[in-house]
Amino acid sequence: MWISRFDIRPHTIAHTADTLADFGAVLGVRLFPIGTEQQDSILVVDEHGRVFALDQAGEWFLGDTIDAALTTLLLGRAPARVRDDGTWPVG
């Protein structure tokens, strides 16, 4: 993968409430916007502190915590793709 440029500015993506509600329903949790990744993906955190990226290609699990997600983004690690049933490969 590659290192991703991101912005942590929730107010810039406040208009994504419907998208977050739909993905949150799949996961069974509430989601909150935290920023964008390269202006293409929406970065969100769930009520358990897990971080995801949503883009036109799908939904991606970045980490169990903000620290883990930032490590994924800053080191260019490949995120796990979230399946249609709201799960993702662990490992």
N, C-alpha and C positions, 0 to 999 in steps of 0.2 A: 504494500500500500504506500501511501505517501502522507507526509505531515499535512494536517488540515488547518487552514486558517479559520478562526471562529471568533464570534463576538458574543459577549454575555450582556445582552440588553433586552430584557423581557418586553419592554414597551414597544419595541419595533415589530413584534410579531403577535401583538394582542389580538389581531384580527383572525387568528387561527383557531378560535374557540370551537368551531364546528368540527374541524379536523381532529383536534385533540379529544373531543368528546367521543367521536367515532372510534379512534384508536384506543382510548381509555376503556370503552365498553368491551373491546376485544380482550384487553388485559385484565379487566375487572377492577380497575383502579382509577383514581382521578389523576389527571396530568396537568402540569403547569409549565408554561413556556419559559425558557431561560435565555434563549438566544438563537443564533444561526451559525451554520457551518458553511463557509465560503458563499454566503448569501443564497445558497441553493437548498440546504436542509434546515429543518426546524429542530432545534435542540430542546428537549423537554425532560423534566424530572417527574417521577411519580411520587405518590404519597409515602413510599417506602425508601425513597432516596435513590432509586435506580434511574439511570440516564439513558435516553434513546435519541436517535436522530430519525427524522421522517423526511423523505424526499419523494420525487416522482417514481423512483425505482423500487421503493419499498420502505420498510421500517427496520431499523438497526439497533441492536443492543450495544451500548458503549461501555457500560460498567455498572457494578452494584452500588457505587458511590460516585460523588462528584470527582473525587481524587482519581478513582479508577478510570472514569470517562476522560478526564483531562490527560491522563497517561496514554490512553488509547489514541486520542487526537494528536498529542504532541510527539509521540513516538511513531506515528503512522501505522499502528497496528490495525489489522483487518477486524472490523466489528462483526458480530454474529447477526445474521439476518433473522428477523422475527417471522415465524411461520404464521399462516392464516389462523391457527388456533391459539395464537398469543404466546407460544413457547419459542425457545431458541436453543441451539446447541450449546452445551456447557463444555468449556474446555479451553 
